[in-house]
């Protein structure tokens, strides 16, 4: 069991240090073995890809990759919140103003691991969003927008549990905060 030990740093600030029940070497070995396990179970092109983003090669996990990781590490997920937002957005195209309908979905997903007694031992909660005006073509908009938001939230929550890899938002540079700010701006220009 981990313990907290009070300490004072060189500037006189007080805090607590977490005493882990294993050494740094054991922790490094565990992290290395975890990374090796993830590499062993993943299939490039099916579970992940390597994308060049802003001049750097980044590992991008697909939904199948996150689901495989969740299975291997015994991670369960559940939706804790979901919201649908329908609004009208004013756009200007070639000097002409028009009003379009925009649908957005926001999901919050909890990823967790249970101990042998059925109690949550570790958990992480994450948010995913998707909007019909992202620039993607959705063949089945009512389903695809909702499913994409759910997939993003689930991937981010699992990522938070095991670390490593990028989710859609990290890959494209979009953050939930940016999307929320964009949606606030959209509401200001809504037309009834």
Buried (B, 14 or more C-beta within 10 A) or exposed (E): EEEEEEEEEEEEEEEEEEEEEEEEEEEEEEEEEBEEBBEEEBEEEEBBBEEEBEEEEBBBBBBEBBBBBBEEBEBEBEEEEBEEBEBBBEEEEEEEEEEEEBBBBBBBBBBBBBEEEEEEEEBBBBBBBBBBBBEEEBEEEEEBBBBBBBBBBBBBBBBBBBEEBBBBBBBEEBEBEEBBEBBEEBEEEEEE
